[in-house]
């Protein structure tokens, strides 16, 4: 699966922006973080420029150590969150099945 967001430099100067990817496992067998940083990309944007930033999301990004200390993932609903900071995110919920 691929998740994307369009980032626009609305400022007065050229500059870099860091786009962050967070994933939340909505229901898991153990307590999981509400926002778990799974990736980031830095892009350079000229003043007024827009760019699409994409992340490939696969089961590897969903894995965690369960109560038996096995590194695995569980099927269910996941929030996929992308944005330029952890407080201002675009969120989509997906159902991921094995």
C-alpha positions, 0 to 999 in steps of 0.5 A, a space after each residue: 500500500 502507498 500513502 501520499 500527501 501533497 506538501 506546499 511551501 506557502 512561505 516567502 522563502 525556499 526551504 526544506 520540510 520534513 514529512 512524517 509518517 505515523 501508524 497507530 494500531 487501534 486494537 492490539 493484544 498489548 498496549 501500543 503507542 498512540 502515534 508511532 513514528 514509522 518514517 520521514 522524508 525531507 523535501 526541498 520546496 521553492 516558494 509556492 511549490 507543491 510536491 507529493 510525498 509518498 510512503 510505502 506501507 507494508 506489514 514490516 512497518 506494523 510489527 511489534 514485540 508481542 507478549 510472547 516476545 515474537 516480532 509480528 503484526 496482528 490484523 485489524 484497523 490501523 490509523 495511517 497519519 502523515 503530516 509535517 508535525 505530530 499535531 497536524 496530521 492527515 489520518 486515514 483508517 485502513 483494515 489490514 488482514 493477513 
